Amino acid sequence: MASSPSSVLFLNLLGTIILILHSQNHQAAAGALALPLQARKIYSSSIPGPHSKLPFHHNVSLTVTLAVGTPPQNVTMVLDTGSELSWLLCHSPAPPSPPSPLGFRPLASTSFSPIPCSSPSCRSTQTSDLSCDSSSRLCHVSLTYSDASTAEGAVASDLFLLGGPPARRTVFGCMSSAYSSAGGDRAAAGMLGMNRGALSFVTQTGTRRFSYCISDRDAGLLLLGAGDIVPLNYTPFVQIPLPLPYFDRLAYSVQLDGIRVGAKPLPIPRSVLLPDHTGAGQTMVDSGTQFSFFLGPAYEILKEEFLLQTKGVLTPLNEPGYVFQGAFDLCFRAPEGAIAAAAAARRIPTVVLGFRGAEVAVEGERLLYRVEGERRGNGGEGVWCFTFGNSDLVPMEAYVIGHHHQQNVWVEYDLERSRVGFAPVRCDLASRQLGIVL
């Protein structure tokens, strides 16, 4: 009997993979800082995602380990280009024994400083999550997410050290409580906000260019600064000056111009790919979301064409009530090794995302995700789901390009010139230019 969507989510979260950023660093061109990423298995995260995220986007997360406070405490945070204010889970005054590598102990840091209500940081006009605690006169942050997860605490500042000196004083949320509807053990201490907002880590540290490359070996590279490692094709940010209810002006928003499956361009009306008068329908490049999501009209056309071109290659699951993680309703059943063999024989069509001036090709096994714990038939066939989801099922009023579809693509966020760059590349080979072996 097929599992319900909720039980599928639980099973999938039990064994997660997190990319951990080591403190080892190398200097790249123009003084950029290059840091290697390494994969390891951990238990499920109870860190909720940003407002526009889904409860399952941390199944595979990009995380960074950095030092916070004086003396420095190592903490692991989710690297998220879709979030603004960074935050950490803060321990109670009594430190754990032995000290936990996941949380932060503010009373153990001599450089820790609460943010008063009178601070400009507390009066930021870009977020409605900040308020003044009338009893303490200190700045307060309360976050509520679309999956009913919450996080709450005080706004503070401390020294953040990423890779190497100098440490930068950074405003962040020091959370006294965090609830996740997904449950499970904590896999990270918080969130490192990397969007374009005034309180993001990028803005506060003056980082104007950063990039990463994730290999298909669950290892990768983060580069802070201008590396110019590979030639990139750039697409400009989509910027709408007027505030619209469904348009995130702080996101890395680009224009999706079209989609191809194999050699066939999909007949998606131009209007479907453009933000409407409310801002709904923007396309965001996001390191904090695992998979990619399209609005219903575009998704249905993509789904139909992918089914057509994989007829005789992939066997549809044909269980109408089965929707993986609430948004993935195109699933298949396959015996052990069949998907890898079909991908190696190039029998699975490539999905190409076309942007203004650039494109991203998603091919082979990156188009299908093995659902952990799901088996069908006497032969124990596995269940695989198409890694593009339907935004309308969430619901979410946007197109989102997740990091699963950014594997073996060098992705650069260039805030100086308001653009995102893409280049197909073997990340393990490109990293060797910086002296890093993946």
N, C-alpha and C positions, 0 to 999 in steps of 0.2 A: 504493500500500500504506500502511495506517495506521501511524503511528509508534508505537513502544513508549512506555509511560508515562515511562520514564527519559529518552528523547530529547525527549519533549514538554516535560518539566521544563527541560531544558537550553535548548531553543529559547525558552521563555517567559522565562527569566531573562536572556537576552542583552540585551534592550532593556527596561530598567525605568524607572519614573518615580518620582522621589523628591520629596516636598514639603519645601522648604527654608525654614526660619524666619529672616527677616532681623533684623538688629540694631535696625532702626527700631522705635520703640514709641510708643504713645499711651496716655494715661491715661483709664481708663473710670470708671464710677461707683464710689464708695467706695474710690478709690485703686487699683483693679484695673489690671493691666498688660495691654494688648492688643498682640498682635504678629501681623503678616500672614504668611501662608504663600504660597509660590510654587512652581510645578511646573517641573522640568527633567528631561531624560533623562540617565541615566548608565548605566554598565555594572553587571553583577550584583554583589550584595553577598555578601561572604564572612563576614558577621556571623551567627553562629548564633542561633536564637531561644531563648526561655525553655523550661523543661522541658516545658510543656504545649503548646508550639507545634509547627508543622510546618515543614519546610525551605523551603517555598515562600511563607511568609507575608510575605516582604519584597519580593515582586514589585512591589507599590506600598506604600511605607512612609511613615509620617508621621515626619519627622525635624526636629530642632531644632538650630540652630547657636548655641553658647554659648561663652563665654570661660572658660578654666580656667588657674589658675596666676598667678604673678607673675614677669615681666610676662605679661599674658594671652596665651594661645594659643587661636585659634579652632578648635573641633572640632565635628563634626557627629555627632549621636547619634540613634538611633531612639527616638521617644517611645512608651513602652510601658506601658500601664496594667495589664499582666499580669505585670510583673517587679518585683522588689524592689531588689536591690543594683545600682546603676549601675556601668558599667565602661567603660574606655577601652583601646584598644590602645596600648601604650607603646613608643616607639622605643628603640633601643639608645643608649648614651652618645654615640656620634657622630651628630650631627644630620644629616639628609639635606640635600642642596643641589640645588635650593632647598628650603626647609622644606616638608614635606608638610602640606596642610590637613586630612588625615584622621586622623593619629595625634597622640599627646601625647608631649612630651619632658620627663620628670620632672626630669632633672638641670638643665634650663634654667629651672626654677621655684624661686625662693627660698622659696616658701611650701609646697612639697611636703613631706609628712611621712609616713613609713611608720607603720603601726599595729602596736604590739607585741602579743604574745600575751596580755599581762596586761590589755589594754584591754577594757572592757565590750563594745565593738563587735565584738570577736573572739569573744566568748562568747555571742552572740545565740542564743537558744533557738528562734528562728523559722526558722532555716535550718541545714541539715546540710552546706552547701558550704564552710564555714569550718573551718580547722584551724590548728595551730601548727607552724611550721617549726622543728624542734628544733635545727637548726644555727645559724640566725640569730635565733631567738626572736622572729620577726616573723610576723604573721598572714598566712595563705595562703588563696587561694580556688581551687577547682577545680570547673568546671562541665561536666557532660555532658548532652547533649540527646537527645531522642527520635529524632533523625535521624542520630545518631552524631557530630554536631559537638561540639567541645570548646573550652574556653577556660580558661586557667590563668595565675595570676600572684599578685602580692602585694596585700594590702589596704592602702590608704593614704588620706590626706586631703589636700585642697587647696581653694583658693578657687574657687567656681563662680559665674559672673556670667551671669545670664539676662536679656537685654533691657536692664536698667539697674541701678544700684546699689541696695542694697549687695550686695557679693559675700558668699556664704555658705560657710563651711567645711563641706565635705561628704566623707563617707567613701565610697570607691568602690574598685572593683577595677582595679588597674594591670596589665593583662594582658601577659605576655611572649610568649605564644603563643596563637593561635586557629586552629583547623582547622574548615573547613566542608565537609560532604559534598557540598554543592551546587557548590563551586568558584567560580571567577570572581574578578574584581577587587574590591577593597574599595570599598564605596559610602559607608560611614559608619565613624566611629572607634569606635563602641561603642553601648551601650544606656543610656538614661535611664529608670531604674526609677520608675514612678509608681503602684505599688499601695499598699496600706495597711500594709505592713510597717514595722518599726522602722528599717530601714536604707534605705528608699526615699527618693527625692529629695523627695517630697511630705512625708513625716514629718520629715525632717531640716531642711527649710526652713520648717516650720510652715505650709505651704499647706493651707488648710481647704476651699477651693472652687476649682475650675478647670473650664474648659469649652473646647470647640472647635466649629467649624462648617466642614465641608468642602463646597465647591461642586462642581457637576458640570463645572466648568471646570478642574479640577485645581489649584485655589487655595483658600485658606481662611484661618481665623483661629484663633489660640489666645489664650485669656483666662485670666490668672492672678488669682484673687480673685473677689469677688462683683460681677458685671457687671449682672445683671438687665436684659439687653437685650431679651429676648422672654419672654412668659408661658410657663411650663413646666408640664408634667404630670409628676409625680414618682412613682416606684415605689421602695419601700423595699429596702434591702439584705436579703438572706437571711443570717441569722447563726446558726450552729450552734456553741454554746460548747464542746462536747466534740470532741476531735481525732478525725477520721475519715480513713481511709487515702486516699480519693479526693476529699475535699472541700478545696478551697483556701480557707482562711479569710481570706487576705489579698487575694483577688480582689474585684472589684466584681460580686458575685453578686446576681442578682435572680430573681424567679419568673416564668417563662414560663407564662402561664395558658391560652393557646390560639393557634391559627393559623387565618386565613381565606385562602382563594384566591378572589379576586373577592368575591362576596357569600356564599360558602359556608363555614361553619365546618367545620373538619376533624374527623372523629370519632376524635380521639386520646384514649385513656383518660387520666384525670387522673393516674393512678399513673405513667404514662410520662414526665410532665413534672416530677415531683417527685424530689428527691434520695432515693436509697434508704438503707438502713441503713449502707452503707459510705461514703456521700457522693457516689457516682457519680450523674450526672444533674443536677448544678447547672448554672445558666445564667449565663455570664460576659459582661459587656460589655467588649470588649477593643480598644484602639487598635492593638495590636501584631500583630493577625491581620487579613489582608486580607478573606477571605470568611467566611461563616458556616457552622456545622456543627451538625447535629442527630443525636441517637442514632438508630440504625437503625429502630426501630419508628415513630418520628415521621417520619423522613425518607422512608420508603417510602410512607406515606400522602400526604405532601406531593407526592412525585414522581408518584404515580398521578393525583392530582387536577390537577396542572399539565399533565401530558400530555393528560388528558381535555379540559381547557378550552382547550388550544392546538391541538387536532386541526383540521386544515385551515388553520391559520395558520403553524405551524412544522413543518418536516420532520425527524423523528427521524433521527439518524445511522445507527441500526440496525447497529452494529458491536459485538457482545457483549463482545469483549475490550478495547474502548477505555475506559479510565478515566483522565481527565485529572488529573494530579498525585496520583494514588493515592486520591482520595476523591470525584471528580466523574464519575459514570457516566451522567448524563442530558445528552446532547449532541445538537445539531441541525446541519444543514447549510443554508446559505442563500446566495444570490447577493449581490453587493455592494449595499448600501443597503436590503436587504429587512427586516432587523431594525429599523433606524431608522424605516422607513416603517410597520411594524406597531406599533411603540411610539407613534409620532406619532398613529396612527389609534386608539389605545387598544384594540388587538386582543389585547394581551398582558395577562392578568389580574394585578392587584395582589396581592402577598402581604403580609398584615398580621400582625405579631407583637404579640400582646396580652399585656400585663403587668398587675400589680396597680396600677391607677390611671393607666396610660399605654399607649400603643401606638406602634409604628413601622411605617410603610407603605413597602414596597419595590416600586417600579413601573418599567415600561418597560425601558430598556436596562440598568439596574442588575441585572436578573434574569439577564442573559446576558453571558458573557465571551468575546470573540474569542480563539481560540487562535492565537498567532502561528506562522506557518510552515506551518499545516495547510490543505491544499486538497483538494477532492474533485471528481471528474467532469471532463469536458472543458471545462466552463464555468468551472472554477476556483472552485467554491463554497467559502466559508469555513466553518470549524467553530466553533460557538458552544456553550458549556457552561453549564448552569444553575449559578448562583453559590451555591447551597446544597449542601454536601457531606455525605457520610455519615460521621459520627464513627467508626462501627464499622469502617470500612475502614482507619483510620489505624494503630492504634486510639487513640481518645481518649475517656475516660469523662465527657464533658461536652457541653453545648450552648454554643456560642461565637458571639456576635454581633460580626462583624468590621466594620472601618471602611468597607468598600465599601458596606455597607448602612446606613451612617450619613451618607451624602451628603445634603446639603440638609436635615439635621436638626441642630438645636442640641442638643448633648449636654453636660450638666453633671454633674460628680462632686462631690457635697456631703457632705464628711466630717463636718461639724458635725451634720447631721441624719440621717446614714446613709441616703442615698438617691441615686438617679440621676434626672436630669430630661431629658425629651425634648420637642422642639417642632419640627414641620415648618416650614421657613422657607427663603426664598431667601437663601442665605448671602451672595451678592454684595450684596444690598440691606441685609441686617442689618448687615454690616460698615461700611456708610457712616455708621451712627450713631456709630461710633468714629473716623471720619475716615479709614478705610482703604478704598481702592478696589481690588477684586479684578480 
